Amino acid sequence: MDTSEQQRRVFGRAVRQRLEDMGRSRAWLGAEVARIELGEGARPYTASAVTMWVNGDTEPTRPKVWAIERAVGAKAGALSRL
């Protein structure tokens, strides 16, 4: 996925808002994304990695984006198309 800094930041703000609405932490998201993407017992992504996603500093891979959408209850493509 080739994205601009602005697109990464818009995506990150949407993820951050979803987490706030759900009352979930970045650590929770890291664990949930790892579980969805890699399976039960997978080592969670760190809260630091999630912070980089939600701040728009790094672009998560497509499988991670799909797992993020699923974890926060967004329809497939809802966040990745922002």
N, C-alpha and C positions, 0 to 999 in steps of 0.2 A: 504494500500500500504506500503510495507516494503522496505524502500530505505536506501541506504548508504548516508553518508554525501557528498561524491563525486557526487552521482546522484542528490541529492538535489541542489548542487551548479551548476551543469550543467543545470538543469532545470531552476534555478533562473537566470542564465546568459542569457539563451534563452528568457525568459520572459522580462528581462530588455532590451535586444536588440530590441525586438518587440516593447516595449513601446517607446523607443528612436526613432525607425524608424517611428512610428505612430505619434510622437510628443505628446504623452499622458503622464499624470502623474500617480503616484502610487495611488493618491486619486481617480482619474478617474477609475482606474482598480478596486479598492475596491468597488466603487459604481456599476460598471458594473457587476462584479462577483456576488454581492448580488442580483442585478436585475435579472440576468440570472438564478441563483441558487434558489432564494427565491420568485421572482416575483416583479412586479411593487410596489413601495412604501416601499420596504424592506430597513431596516437600512443598510447603507454601511459598509463594512469592513474598518477599519481605515488604513491610510497610513502606520502606524507602523506595522500592521499585514501584509500588502503587502510587506513591507521592509523585514520582517522576511522570507517571501516566497522567495523573489528574492535574499536574501543573503544566502539561504540554511540553515537558523537557525531552521526553522520548516517546516514540511511537510504538505502541504494542503491536505484536504480529497479528495477522488476521485471525488465527485461531484464538489468540488472547482476547481480541476485540469481541469475537462471537461469544466467548466464555464470559466476558464482562457483561455483555448485554443480557445473557441468560441469568447471571448471578443477581443482577439488579432488577430483574423482571421486565426488561424492555423487550419489545418485539424485535425479532431478527432484523437487523439493518437499521433499526430506529436511531441508534447512536452513531453507527459507523457512517451514516449518510449526512450527518450534520455539517 
